[in-house]
Amino acid sequence: MTFRTWGGARKGAGRKPKGPKAGVPHLQRPALRARFPVHVTVRMLPHVWNLRSRRGFAVIRKAIYAAAQRFAMRLCEFSVQGNHIHLVAEAADRMALGRGMKGLGVRLARGLNSMMNDRSGQVLADRYHAHILRTPTEVKHAVNYVRHNFRKHALERGETLSAAFVDPYSSGSREHGITLPRPHTWPLKTLRPRTFEAPRD
């Protein structure tokens, strides 16, 4: 007699990625405590228009402003690149981070689909990637990475930016027009005062 078996690892099994390759593994996220900031990366699907255009950033700016302090999550730093966004966030716990990021994702989808000639459907490539920052050194490095991410990508393309360059599509600038919440965690709240204006249309 031959017994049919079910389950187990097999080729082609599992949830299919939204993009051309697999993204963040669908494992249970580690526990998050309120005293630790988180570096979050959100990537877009290939069809999404350039986020660093004037129209694209207008959508991102409104979405970040609306989601910056909701569901016990705070968005304290950001950097907008052509097809992805870096954030440094604070959240009461893992569930709060998930709810806050879901709210941000909904706003991004609505705004970007509207911008792209009233399309509909997914705009995020896959689950967001979250790295918990457990030490002051990790926090400092993450904030520096986020604020200067455009410079990193420019160097990879062989471009040289002046030492005085400040990315206007990042929280390192005073021109982005987003009101960011004051951080609660140390040393994140010691890195820079918040003096920005509300978003402009």
Rosetta blueprint (number, residue, H / E / L):
1 M L
2 T L
3 F L
4 R L
5 T L
6 W L
7 G L
8 G L
9 A L
10 R L
11 K L
12 G L
13 A L
14 G L
15 R L
16 K L
17 P L
18 K L
19 G L
20 P L
21 K L
22 A L
23 G L
24 V L
25 P L
26 H L
27 L L
28 Q L
29 R L
30 P L
31 A L
32 L L
33 R L
34 A L
35 R L
36 F L
37 P L
38 V E
39 H E
40 V E
41 T E
42 V E
43 R E
44 M E
45 L L
46 P L
47 H L
48 V L
49 W L
50 N L
51 L L
52 R L
53 S L
54 R H
55 R H
56 G H
57 F H
58 A H
59 V H
60 I H
61 R H
62 K H
63 A H
64 I H
65 Y H
66 A H
67 A H
68 A L
69 Q E
70 R E
71 F L
72 A L
73 M E
74 R E
75 L E
76 C E
77 E E
78 F E
79 S E
80 V E
81 Q L
82 G L
83 N L
84 H E
85 I E
86 H E
87 L E
88 V E
89 A E
90 E E
91 A E
92 A L
93 D L
94 R H
95 M H
96 A H
97 L H
98 G H
99 R H
100 G H
101 M H
102 K H
103 G H
104 L H
105 G H
106 V H
107 R H
108 L H
109 A H
110 R H
111 G H
112 L H
113 N H
114 S H
115 M H
116 M L
117 N L
118 D L
119 R L
120 S L
121 G L
122 Q L
123 V L
124 L E
125 A L
126 D L
127 R L
128 Y L
129 H E
130 A E
131 H E
132 I E
133 L L
134 R L
135 T L
136 P H
137 T H
138 E H
139 V H
140 K H
141 H H
142 A H
143 V H
144 N H
145 Y H
146 V H
147 R H
148 H L
149 N H
150 F H
151 R H
152 K H
153 H H
154 A H
155 L H
156 E H
157 R L
158 G L
159 E L
160 T L
161 L L
162 S L
163 A L
164 A L
165 F L
166 V L
167 D L
168 P L
169 Y L
170 S E
171 S L
172 G L
173 S L
174 R L
175 E L
176 H L
177 G L
178 I L
179 T L
180 L L
181 P L
182 R L
183 P L
184 H L
185 T L
186 W L
187 P L
188 L H
189 K H
190 T H
191 L L
192 R L
193 P L
194 R L
195 T L
196 F L
197 E L
198 A L
199 P L
200 R L
201 D L
